[in-house]
Amino acid sequence: MEQIRTTIRMPASLLKDIEKVRNPEEFPTLSDFIRRACEHFVRVQRRQKLAEECRRLASDEDLTSLAEVDIADYAERMARAERGEL
């Protein structure tokens, strides 16, 4: 995976707050902690957009056929959508 080095600016108070909650065993460096936080944020945003799109599409649809869907296939499609593959 290609990685790009970048610099971020943040208030000193935010850095102090991060250090208070960062577990050094799980996140040995500040960079590790911020990377994981950003990954989490992106996942949450994708899920919210997907949920909004599903609600928008479902508002005009008869969802009774969803009861007959292969749940394993549906879960795989949701996982692919979350990863941005759809």
C-alpha positions in Angstrom: 0.0 0.0 0.0 1.4 3.4 -1.0 1.8 5.8 1.9 2.1 9.5 1.7 3.7 11.6 4.4 1.8 14.7 5.3 1.9 17.3 8.1 -1.2 18.4 10.0 -1.8 21.3 12.2 -3.9 21.0 15.4 -4.4 23.1 18.5 -2.1 22.2 21.4 -5.2 21.5 23.5 -6.4 18.8 21.0 -3.0 17.2 21.1 -3.1 17.1 24.9 -6.6 15.5 24.8 -5.4 12.9 22.3 -2.5 12.0 24.5 -4.9 11.5 27.4 -7.0 8.9 25.5 -4.3 7.3 23.4 -3.3 3.8 24.5 0.4 3.6 23.9 0.3 -0.2 23.8 -2.3 -0.2 21.0 -1.0 2.9 19.3 2.7 3.2 19.8 2.9 6.5 17.9 0.6 9.5 17.6 0.6 8.9 13.8 -0.8 5.4 14.4 -3.6 6.8 16.5 -4.5 9.5 14.1 -4.4 7.1 11.1 -6.8 4.7 12.9 -9.1 7.6 13.8 -9.2 8.8 10.2 -9.9 5.3 8.9 -12.7 4.9 11.5 -14.1 8.3 10.5 -14.1 7.4 6.8 -15.9 4.1 7.5 -18.6 5.8 9.5 -19.1 8.4 6.8 -19.4 5.7 4.1 -21.9 3.8 6.2 -24.0 7.0 6.8 -24.0 7.8 3.1 -25.0 4.2 2.2 -27.7 4.2 4.9 -29.1 7.5 3.5 -29.1 6.2 0.0 -30.8 3.0 1.1 -33.5 5.0 2.9 -34.0 7.2 -0.1 -34.3 4.2 -2.4 -36.5 2.3 0.0 -39.0 5.2 0.4 -40.6 4.4 -2.9 -40.1 0.6 -2.9 -42.1 -2.3 -1.8 -39.7 -4.1 0.6 -41.6 -7.3 1.0 -39.3 -9.0 -1.6 -36.3 -8.2 0.7 -37.7 -10.8 3.1 -36.9 -13.4 0.4 -33.3 -12.2 -0.2 -30.3 -14.5 0.4 -29.0 -12.8 3.5 -25.4 -14.0 3.0 -25.4 -12.5 -0.5 -26.9 -9.3 0.8 -24.3 -9.0 3.5 -21.5 -9.6 1.0 -22.9 -6.8 -1.2 -23.1 -4.4 1.8 -19.5 -5.2 2.7 -18.3 -4.6 -0.9 -20.3 -1.3 -0.9 -18.6 -0.3 2.3 -15.2 -0.9 0.9 -16.2 1.2 -2.1 -16.2 -1.7 -4.6 -19.7 -1.0 -5.9 
